[in-house]
């Protein structure tokens, strides 16, 4: 008997759900997309709160296993599906992947100039942190965990906050590499089934 597909509860624009979509695509794992409309308040329904009482996406359901945190989900996928690993064998590069993640602290009410200032500050730090470690991707020539966190951050900074990536040549180069990766492209917000029609490319 065929095992049921994984279910991913996702919102098209959520960067946390976006990085999980990249991981699933990159590992070639078939999954069922369950849209949770955060604008309409789907996350507060009784049904969804049974899965995640904290009321946020993403949530991964694998039969009777429920995981509700993007980093925890990605680590679970890494253990269960060892193909196309996201953590390098090299311990230094592995540690860099763990340390890279910058918590997204920007609320929707923040002014654009304030957001741009903080994004640029974070990006400048990333340029220094990753210098000497990058290959084609953030920590070498293979896609790794850090890339799953970076891709939505960079794309969001460019689209939502009009950040000029010319100031950040290393991150700009990485973003170009992500645009050539099918796993990253099919995870884009505008390619999700719950994306509004006017956003679809």
N, C-alpha and C positions, 0 to 999 in steps of 0.2 A: 504494500500500500504506500502511495506517495505521501511524503511528509507535507504538512501544510506550509505554505509560504510564510516567511517572516512578514510581520506587519509593521510599517513605519508610520506613526502618527506625526504628521509634518504640516508646517505652514509654508507656503511657497517662498515667502520673504525672510523667514527666520534663518540667520546665519548659523545658528547652532544645528538646525535640522539640515541645512545645506552641507555642512562638513560631513554629516553622517551619510547623506546621499552620495557624496563623493566616495566615501569608504566602501559603501555597498556596491557602487558601480565599479570601482577599481578592483575589488575582489571578485567581481562577476557573480554576485549573489542576487538571485531573483527575489523580489519583494513586492508586497502589495502596498500601494500608497493610500493612506487614509488621511484625507484632508481635515485639518482642524482650523477653522476660521477664527483667528485670534481677534479680529476686528468685531465680529458678531458675538464673541463671547463663548464659542464652542468649548473652550478650555474649562469653563465653569459648570458644564453640564454634569449631572450625576454620573452618567456613563463614563465620561473622561476622567472625572475625579477619582473613580474607582481604580483607574490605571495610574494616575499621578495626582495625589492630593495637593501637590504644590501648583498644579494648573499651568504647566508650561510644556512646550514641545522642545525637542523630539521625545517620543516614547517608542521603544522597540518592543514588540511582543513576539516571542519565539515559543510557541505552544504555551506552556504554563510559566514561562520566564518573562518578567516584565522589567525593563530597564529604562530609567527616566533621567538621563543626563548624557550629553553628547560625548564627553570624554569616556565615561563608563561604557557607553554603547560601543564606541570605537575600540576600546580595549577588549570588550567581549567578542567583537567581530574578529579582532586580531588573534585571539586564542582559538576561537571556533573554526575560523577559515584561514589557515596559515598561508594559503596561496597569496602571491603578491604582497609580501609582508610590508607593514608600514613602519616598523621599528628596525633601524639598522643594527647589524651585529656589533659594530664598533661601539664600545661603551660611551666614549666621549660624544659621538654623534647621537647616540640614543638619548643621553642626558640633555643634549642641546634641543632635541625634539620635545622633551618633557618641559624644559624651561622656557621655550619660545612663546608659549601661549600668553597673550596679554588679555586680561579680563576686559570685556566690553562694558564700559561703565557709562556710556552715553545714552541718556534718555531722549525720547522724541521731543521733549520740550527745550532741549539745549539750543542756544543760538548757534547759527552756522559758524561764525568767527571763532567762538569758543571751541566748538567741535573740531574745526580745522586745526586750531592751535595744538590741541591735545593729540589728534591723529598724527600730525607732523612730528611732534615730539616723540611719539611712540615709534613712528617709522624711522626716524633718525637713529633711535636706539637699536632698532632691528638691523639697520644697515651695518652698524658696528658689530653687533652680536654675531651676525651671520658671515661677516667678511672672513675669508680664509676657510670657510666650511662649505660654501656652496659649490655645486657642480652645475648640472642642468637644472637641478631643483635645490630646495633650501639647504639640505644637509648632505648633498652628494648628487650622483647621477641617477638615483632611483627616487621615485615618489616616496615620501615618508610622512609620518604623522604631522610634522610641522607644516607641510604643504596644505593639508586639509584645513588647518586653522588660518593659514595665510591667505589662501585664495578668496574666501568670502570677505576677509578684512580689506584686502586691496580693492576688490571689485566694489564693495560698499563705499569705500572712501572715495573712489573715482566717481561713482554714479550719484551717490546721495550727498556727498560733501564737496564735490568738484575739486578734489585734490589733484594738483599737477604732479604727475609721477616723474617728470623730468628731474625733479630734485632728488629722486630716490632711484638711481640707475639700477641698483641690484634688485630691488623689489619690482621695478618695471620689467626687467629681464625675466624674472620668475613669473610674473603675470603673463608675459608672452608665451612662456613655456606651458602654462596652465591652459591657455587658449588653444593649444594644439593637442591637448589630452582629451580623448573622448569621454573618459570617466568624469572629468571636471565639467565638460561642456553639457553633458546630459543632466548634470545636477544643478545647472543654473536656475535661478528662481523663475525666469520667464518660460522655462521649458516644463514646469510642473503642471499637473492636471488642474490644480486650483488657482493658477495664475490668471488674473483678469485678462480678457481678450486684448485690451489695448496695450498690454506689456509683452505679448508674445512676439518672438522674432521670427 
